[in-house]
Amino acid sequence: MSSPALVVSSHRRAYLRRLGASALAPLMGSSLMQRPALAASDKAVTLRFSHVVAEETPKGLAAKRFKQLAEQRSGGRIRVLIYPDAQLYGDHDEMQALQLGAVDMLAPSLSKFGRIGFPEFELFDLPFLFGRVADVRRITQGPLGQRLLERLGRQGMTGLGYFDNGFKQMSANRPLLTPSDFVGLRMRVQASRVIAAQMRALGAQPVDLPFSETRRALETGVVDGTENPVSNFWTQGMHEVQSDLSLTEHGYLGYAVVVNQRFWLSLSTADSELIGQTFREALAYGNTIADSQNDKALASLRQTGSTRIHVLSQTQRERLRSAVEPVHKALANRIGLAWMDAMRDALRQTLKG
C-alpha cells in the first residue's frame, strides 16, 4: 500500500504535468513582456509563498515577517499566503511548481539550483569552504552573489536575495567525530552532487530524500543519519530519533529567494518596489536571527537530554577536512573552474577586509 506522503506527492506531480501541458509559453523571457507602466495600482495582489521548513526556523520567521510588512504597507491590498513545511510542494517538485506558476515565491536551498541547470550554485555546498557566516554574507551580498541571481532569468525566475541558516552539523545514532565513524552509514542528503561526493569521501552512502521525509526515514531506519543546522534538527523533531549530534560545522546552508518571472513582471512598478523592499527587510531580519535560533535550538537540545551533543576538537575537524578535501577538485569541472576561481578571489578579499 502506498504511504499518504507518496500519494500526495504523486498528485502534485500529476497536477504539475497538467499545468505544464496547458501552458502556452512556460518560460517567457523578459524581452517578450513589459512591466505595467502604472506608477501605482489599485489591483489586489495575492502572492503564494511555499517553503519546506517549519515556521519557527529562521526561514519560516523571515517569511512571516515579510507577510506582516507587505500586507501592512499595502493596506491589505497585497496578500501573502505562506505554506510552510512542504504543505504545497516539497524538495523534488517546488522548483517546477514555481516555473509553471503554481506558486509565486520560493526560498530553496542553494543546492537545489544545481539540478535545474545552475551547478555554479553548488559552490556553497563545498565542505569546509567557509569559516564564518559573515564571510558568506559578504559574498552573497556582493558582485558574485548578484551575478548568480541574474543567471536565474534563463529558467523563468527572478532572484530577490539570499538568507542563511548557518552551518550544518552531522547526526546519527553514534558520534561522528572521525572519518571512520561514517563508514557504512546511509546518510540523507539534498539532491547535490557535491554533498553526495562529500558523504562518499567519508565512507558513507548518500541517500537523496526530500527534507519533509527525512524524520520519518530516520525513524524507520531508511537512513542512519543526516546533516542539518541545529534549528532544523530541533524543529523537525529529529532529536527524538537520533541519539547523537556532532557539531562538525562542516558546511553552510543558505537559501535564494526567487519569484516566478511572469508574476514579477505582471506587477506594477510600485508593487514590485514595495515587495522588493519589504523582502529585503525580512531577509535582514532572518539573517540577524539565524545564529540566535540555532543557539536557542542547541540550548533546548541540551535541556531535553535526549540527544548526546559532541563538540569536535580542532584535530578531529582537521581530519574530517582532509578526508573531504578531494571533493573540491573532483567537482571543479561540474561547478565551473571560472566560478571556483571567482569564489576563491571573493573569499580572499573577504579575509583582507
Buried (B, 14 or more C-beta within 10 A) or exposed (E): EEEEBEEBBEEBBEBBEEBBEEBEEBBBEBEEEEBBEEEEBEEEBEBBBBBBBBBBBBBBBBBBBBBEBBBEBBEEBBBBBBBBBBEBBBBBBBBBBBBBBBBBBBBBBBBBBBBBEBBBBBBBBBBBBBEEBEBBBBBBBEEBBEEBBEBBBEBBBBBBBBBBBBBBBBBBBBBBBBBEBBEEBBBBBBBBBBBBBBBBBBBBBBBBBBBBBBBBBBBEEBBBBBBBBBBBBBBBEBBEBBEBBBBBBBBBBBBBBBBBBBBBBBBBBBBBEBBBEBBBBBBBBBBEBBBEBBEBBBEBBEEEEEBBBBEBEEEBBEBBEEBBBEBBEBBBEEBBEEBBEBBEEBBEEBEEE
